[in-house]
Amino acid sequence: MKRYFLLFVFLAFALASFAQEPGTKRNIYVSAYLDQVEQTVKSGGDAADLSVRESAKYPQTPPANDKKPYTKEEESAFLPPDKVPPVVMDNSSGGFHVHSILGNVNSSFGFGPTAKTIQGYSTYRIEFIQDLTGLGLGVNSVPGASELRFPISGYFGGGQIAWYAKLKDQARHDLIRFTLDWYTHASGSRGHMRDSDWFDSPLTPGRGIYSESSVNLSGGGLDGRLVYNALSFGDAVFTGPMLGLKYEKFQFKCSDLNQIGNGLLAFETMTVAGSDIDYTLKTMIPYLGWSADIFFDDQYNLQLAGGYSSLADVRDIDNHLLIPKVMRAHCTGSAALVDGKFTWDLDPHWQLSTTLQYLYITTSGRQIQTYSDGSQAAADDQIKSAQFAVDAGLTYRF
């Protein structure tokens, strides 16, 4: 996790440094006036106007030989830069535009609380050879598979911090946007852990053993995202690439086992009060994607995003308290996410938003099982997860 986080922070600061305002700059009307002077000289005008090039870096008054009537905007060019009134120019209307981070930008920040609900699950499935020696079934071993499904559900509280960069000639969209969301489980664990075992033997057809346990969930996650809206279509759609890093850690404490054995495994039927499984799941997903900001008017906009990762990294620890044994797995694979965020600008500073997100992860690897006597066994493992989340947030931009 540490190397992914450091890489992500480095890229964010690198882009931010490119987007900072240059140390020495002139008002846009000064530049426009100087261009006009140059054209005048080239066309045979008064060369004395060239003195403007020295004095107009931050001119206090118009040149003495200049009798031209000025508009209010042009007059602002002759004020000190800290007193030039802000001017917003919108050059985005109509057509297709490419925006560079090397242009002059204004930076701002944002922060605020969020509330989230998640409905989903995580499963792991292992395949193994089950030793049946001593059970009197007439066979010593059979191929088997076990799948455990853990519910990821409940209510989460958290917050968001953000950094924004806007081009000075764009009043509406964020050229660059960096957001960091965090969330932690607050309440409302729902569902049961479900454990199913299958054995490839005519002596135990179908699902040989099935059990359920109550679940107490804890944990949360972080999601950092950097968006660069380099392209625009008209004055309503702004789009560009996205880089993100998502980390989650959940802990499941399972208790009150209710187990049923079928067929010749009926003797496995039991009910056990108290704890039976402690399970920890850690997920790290660096992802690339594409984002689009769609503006409906000055108050409402929709942010759509989709991301994919071929570097999903999942690790889990399953502590079977009743056997006892500890199973550890490391799996790698892919992940995909899509989300949409609707924002309502209450005023120039305050925003209300709601976000819908779907996340799917599929990975494979090996699980190492360690028993209480120190012996070990290994099994092929597949870890999959799916989540649907809805959150609401209040942001203050400054």
MOSUL-V441419 format. One record per residue. N is the residue number from 1. RES is the residue in three letters. PHI is phi in whole degrees, -180 to 180 (none if undefined). OMEGA is omega in whole degrees, -180 to 180 (999 if undefined). Layout:
<<N & RES & PHI & OMEGA> <N & RES & PHI & OMEGA>>
This chain:
<<1 & MET & none & -173> <2 & LYS & -62 & -176> <3 & ARG & -70 & 177> <4 & TYR & -64 & -178> <5 & PHE & -65 & -180> <6 & LEU & -64 & 177> <7 & LEU & -63 & -179> <8 & PHE & -65 & 179> <9 & VAL & -64 & 179> <10 & PHE & -61 & 179> <11 & LEU & -63 & 180> <12 & ALA & -64 & -180> <13 & PHE & -70 & 178> <14 & ALA & -64 & 178> <15 & LEU & -66 & -180> <16 & ALA & -63 & -179> <17 & SER & -69 & 176> <18 & PHE & -65 & -174> <19 & ALA & -89 & -178> <20 & GLN & -71 & 178> <21 & GLU & -67 & 176> <22 & PRO & -64 & -175> <23 & GLY & -66 & 180> <24 & THR & -122 & -178> <25 & LYS & -150 & 178> <26 & ARG & -121 & 174> <27 & ASN & -60 & -175> <28 & ILE & -60 & -180> <29 & TYR & -78 & 173> <30 & VAL & -62 & 180> <31 & SER & -60 & -180> <32 & ALA & -64 & -179> <33 & TYR & -67 & 179> <34 & LEU & -64 & 176> <35 & ASP & -61 & 179> <36 & GLN & -65 & 178> <37 & VAL & -61 & -179> <38 & GLU & -62 & 179> <39 & GLN & -65 & 179> <40 & THR & -62 & -179> <41 & VAL & -66 & -180> <42 & LYS & -62 & -179> <43 & SER & -91 & 176> <44 & GLY & 96 & -179> <45 & GLY & -77 & -176> <46 & ASP & -71 & -178> <47 & ALA & -67 & 179> <48 & ALA & -62 & 179> <49 & ASP & -65 & 179> <50 & LEU & -63 & 178> <51 & SER & -61 & 178> <52 & VAL & -61 & -177> <53 & ARG & -62 & 179> <54 & GLU & -86 & -173> <55 & SER & -84 & -173> <56 & ALA & -89 & 175> <57 & LYS & -59 & 169> <58 & TYR & -142 & -173> <59 & PRO & -68 & 178> <60 & GLN & -97 & -180> <61 & THR & -140 & 176> <62 & PRO & -66 & 176> <63 & PRO & -57 & -175> <64 & ALA & -63 & -177> <65 & ASN & -88 & -178> <66 & ASP & -101 & -178> <67 & LYS & -101 & -176> <68 & LYS & -66 & 173> <69 & PRO & -72 & -177> <70 & TYR & -108 & 170> <71 & THR & -78 & 179> <72 & LYS & -61 & -179> <73 & GLU & -65 & -180> <74 & GLU & -68 & 178> <75 & GLU & -63 & -179> <76 & SER & -65 & 179> <77 & ALA & -66 & -176> <78 & PHE & -98 & 175> <79 & LEU & -95 & 173> <80 & PRO & -58 & -174> <81 & PRO & -59 & -179> <82 & ASP & -77 & -180> <83 & LYS & -115 & 179> <84 & VAL & -70 & -179> <85 & PRO & -64 & -180> <86 & PRO & -65 & 178> <87 & VAL & -127 & 179> <88 & VAL & -104 & 178> <89 & MET & -115 & -179> <90 & ASP & -109 & -179> <91 & ASN & -99 & -172> <92 & SER & -92 & -173> <93 & SER & -71 & 174> <94 & GLY & 80 & 171> <95 & GLY & 78 & -175> <96 & PHE & -110 & -177> <97 & HIS & -132 & 173> <98 & VAL & -114 & -175> <99 & HIS & -111 & -178> <100 & SER & -100 & 177> <101 & ILE & -77 & -180> <102 & LEU & -85 & 177> <103 & GLY & -77 & 177> <104 & ASN & -69 & -178> <105 & VAL & -132 & 170> <106 & ASN & -110 & -180> <107 & SER & -103 & 174> <108 & SER & -148 & -178> <109 & PHE & -128 & 178> <110 & GLY & -153 & 175> <111 & PHE & -158 & 178> <112 & GLY & 169 & -178> <113 & PRO & -84 & 175> <114 & THR & -136 & 174> <115 & ALA & -129 & -172> <116 & LYS & -136 & 169> <117 & THR & -125 & -179> <118 & ILE & -125 & 171> <119 & GLN & -125 & -179> <120 & GLY & -178 & -178> <121 & TYR & -158 & 168> <122 & SER & -138 & 179> <123 & THR & -124 & 165> <124 & TYR & -130 & -178> <125 & ARG & -129 & 178> <126 & ILE & -117 & 175> <127 & GLU & -119 & -171> <128 & PHE & -155 & 172> <129 & ILE & -112 & -176> <130 & GLN & -90 & 178> <131 & ASP & -81 & -180> <132 & LEU & -112 & -179> <133 & THR & -59 & 177> <134 & GLY & 91 & -180> <135 & LEU & -91 & 178> <136 & GLY & 71 & -179> <137 & LEU & -95 & 179> <138 & GLY & 88 & 177> <139 & VAL & -133 & -178> <140 & ASN & -91 & -179> <141 & SER & -158 & 177> <142 & VAL & -143 & 173> <143 & PRO & -65 & 180> <144 & GLY & -147 & 176> <145 & ALA & -146 & 179> <146 & SER & -134 & 179> <147 & GLU & -130 & 177> <148 & LEU & -115 & -178> <149 & ARG & -119 & -178> <150 & PHE & -111 & -180> <151 & PRO & -79 & 172> <152 & ILE & -109 & -175> <153 & SER & -153 & 178> <154 & GLY & 138 & -178> <155 & TYR & -112 & -175> <156 & PHE & -128 & 175> <157 & GLY & -117 & -179> <158 & GLY & -173 & -178> <159 & GLY & -166 & 179> <160 & GLN & -142 & 167> <161 & ILE & -119 & -174> <162 & ALA & -149 & 172> <163 & TRP & -129 & -177> <164 & TYR & -126 & 173> <165 & ALA & -134 & 179> <166 & LYS & -118 & 170> <167 & LEU & -67 & -177> <168 & LYS & -65 & -180> <169 & ASP & -94 & 178> <170 & GLN & -124 & -176> <171 & ALA & -82 & -167> <172 & ARG & -107 & -164> <173 & HIS & -97 & 174> <174 & ASP & -84 & 174> <175 & LEU & -68 & 177> <176 & ILE & -127 & 179> <177 & ARG & -140 & 174> <178 & PHE & -116 & 180> <179 & THR & -129 & 175> <180 & LEU & -131 & 179> <181 & ASP & -106 & 173> <182 & TRP & -134 & -177> <183 & TYR & -154 & 180> <184 & THR & -138 & -176> <185 & HIS & -66 & -179> <186 & ALA & -107 & -178> <187 & SER & -170 & 169> <188 & GLY & 86 & 175> <189 & SER & -61 & -179> <190 & ARG & -133 & 176> <191 & GLY & 93 & -179> <192 & HIS & -130 & 169> <193 & MET & -76 & -179> <194 & ARG & -119 & -178> <195 & ASP & -121 & -180> <196 & SER & -121 & 178> <197 & ASP & -122 & 177> <198 & TRP & -120 & 178> <199 & PHE & -131 & -177> <200 & ASP & -85 & -178> <201 & SER & -153 & 176> <202 & PRO & -64 & 179> <203 & LEU & -77 & -180> <204 & THR & -135 & -177> <205 & PRO & -69 & 177> <206 & GLY & 71 & -179> <207 & ARG & -80 & -175> <208 & GLY & -76 & -178> <209 & ILE & -136 & 176> <210 & TYR & -135 & 179> <211 & SER & -144 & 175> <212 & GLU & -133 & 177> <213 & SER & -141 & 174> <214 & SER & -69 & -175> <215 & VAL & -126 & 170> <216 & ASN & -115 & -174> <217 & LEU & -96 & 170> <218 & SER & -145 & 179> <219 & GLY & 121 & -178> <220 & GLY & 175 & -177> <221 & GLY & -166 & 176> <222 & LEU & -130 & 176> <223 & ASP & -141 & 177> <224 & GLY & -102 & -175> <225 & ARG & -146 & 178> <226 & LEU & -120 & -178> <227 & VAL & -119 & 176> <228 & TYR & -124 & -178> <229 & ASN & -81 & -173> <230 & ALA & -80 & -174> <231 & LEU & -119 & 174> <232 & SER & -139 & 177> <233 & PHE & -124 & -175> <234 & GLY & 66 & 180> <235 & ASP & -113 & -177> <236 & ALA & -124 & -175> <237 & VAL & -125 & 179> <238 & PHE & -130 & -170> <239 & THR & -146 & -180> <240 & GLY & 176 & -177> <241 & PRO & -73 & -176> <242 & MET & -140 & 176> <243 & LEU & -126 & -176> <244 & GLY & -142 & 176> <245 & LEU & -143 & -178> <246 & LYS & -121 & 179> <247 & TYR & -131 & 177> <248 & GLU & -137 & 173> <249 & LYS & -139 & 179> <250 & PHE & -124 & 176> <251 & GLN & -123 & -178> <252 & PHE & -119 & 174> <253 & LYS & -104 & -175> <254 & CYS & -102 & -178> <255 & SER & -150 & 177> <256 & ASP & 59 & -178> <257 & LEU & -68 & 172> <258 & ASN & -128 & -171> <259 & GLN & -121 & 180> <260 & ILE & -127 & 174> <261 & GLY & -104 & -177> <262 & ASN & -107 & 176> <263 & GLY & 60 & -179> <264 & LEU & -70 & 178> <265 & LEU & -101 & 180> <266 & ALA & -61 & 180> <267 & PHE & -67 & 178> <268 & GLU & -81 & 179> <269 & THR & -67 & -178> <270 & MET & -164 & 172> <271 & THR & -132 & -176> <272 & VAL & -130 & 176> <273 & ALA & -82 & 179> <274 & GLY & 95 & -175> <275 & SER & -72 & 176> <276 & ASP & -131 & 180> <277 & ILE & -143 & 167> <278 & ASP & -113 & -175> <279 & TYR & -128 & 179> <280 & THR & -122 & -178> <281 & LEU & -126 & 178> <282 & LYS & -123 & -178> <283 & THR & -130 & 176> <284 & MET & -128 & -176> <285 & ILE & -133 & 166> <286 & PRO & -83 & -174> <287 & TYR & -140 & 173> <288 & LEU & -117 & -179> <289 & GLY & -169 & -179> <290 & TRP & -137 & -177> <291 & SER & -129 & 177> <292 & ALA & -143 & 174> <293 & ASP & -106 & -179> <294 & ILE & -119 & -178> <295 & PHE & -103 & 178> <296 & PHE & -93 & 173> <297 & ASP & -162 & -176> <298 & ASP & -72 & -176> <299 & GLN & -111 & -170> <300 & TYR & -120 & 174> <301 & ASN & -149 & -178> <302 & LEU & -125 & 176> <303 & GLN & -107 & 179> <304 & LEU & -111 & -178> <305 & ALA & -150 & 174> <306 & GLY & -141 & -178> <307 & GLY & -138 & 179> <308 & TYR & -141 & 178> <309 & SER & -139 & 171> <310 & SER & -104 & -177> <311 & LEU & -119 & 179> <312 & ALA & -63 & -177> <313 & ASP & -125 & -177> <314 & VAL & -126 & 177> <315 & ARG & -131 & 178> <316 & ASP & -142 & 176> <317 & ILE & -133 & 179> <318 & ASP & -116 & 179> <319 & ASN & -101 & 177> <320 & HIS & -81 & -173> <321 & LEU & -74 & -175> <322 & LEU & -89 & -174> <323 & ILE & -84 & -12> <324 & PRO & -97 & 173> <325 & LYS & -159 & 179> <326 & VAL & -120 & -179> <327 & MET & -118 & 180> <328 & ARG & -122 & -179> <329 & ALA & -136 & 173> <330 & HIS & -131 & -177> <331 & CYS & -127 & 176> <332 & THR & -130 & -179> <333 & GLY & 175 & -174> <334 & SER & -128 & 178> <335 & ALA & -150 & 177> <336 & ALA & -140 & 177> <337 & LEU & -143 & 173> <338 & VAL & -137 & 177> <339 & ASP & -153 & 176> <340 & GLY & -137 & -178> <341 & LYS & -126 & 178> <342 & PHE & -102 & -175> <343 & THR & -121 & 177> <344 & TRP & -119 & 178> <345 & ASP & -81 & -180> <346 & LEU & -71 & 176> <347 & ASP & -160 & -177> <348 & PRO & -60 & -177> <349 & HIS & -114 & -172> <350 & TRP & -97 & 179> <351 & GLN & -134 & 168> <352 & LEU & -107 & -179> <353 & SER & -147 & 172> <354 & THR & -138 & -174> <355 & THR & -129 & 172> <356 & LEU & -116 & -179> <357 & GLN & -140 & 173> <358 & TYR & -123 & -178> <359 & LEU & -130 & 177> <360 & TYR & -133 & -178> <361 & ILE & -130 & 174> <362 & THR & -138 & -176> <363 & THR & -141 & 177> <364 & SER & -145 & -180> <365 & GLY & 180 & -178> <366 & ARG & -126 & 175> <367 & GLN & -113 & 177> <368 & ILE & -108 & -179> <369 & GLN & -106 & -180> <370 & THR & -119 & -178> <371 & TYR & -91 & -175> <372 & SER & -64 & 179> <373 & ASP & -87 & 179> <374 & GLY & 94 & 179> <375 & SER & -70 & -177> <376 & GLN & -133 & 174> <377 & ALA & -144 & -179> <378 & ALA & -128 & -180> <379 & ALA & -150 & 172> <380 & ASP & -67 & -173> <381 & ASP & -134 & 172> <382 & GLN & -130 & 178> <383 & ILE & -116 & 179> <384 & LYS & -130 & -179> <385 & SER & -149 & 175> <386 & ALA & -141 & -180> <387 & GLN & -140 & 169> <388 & PHE & -121 & -174> <389 & ALA & -127 & 174> <390 & VAL & -130 & 178> <391 & ASP & -136 & 176> <392 & ALA & -129 & -178> <393 & GLY & -144 & 175> <394 & LEU & -123 & -175> <395 & THR & -122 & 173> <396 & TYR & -110 & 180> <397 & ARG & -104 & -179> <398 & PHE & -148 & 999>>
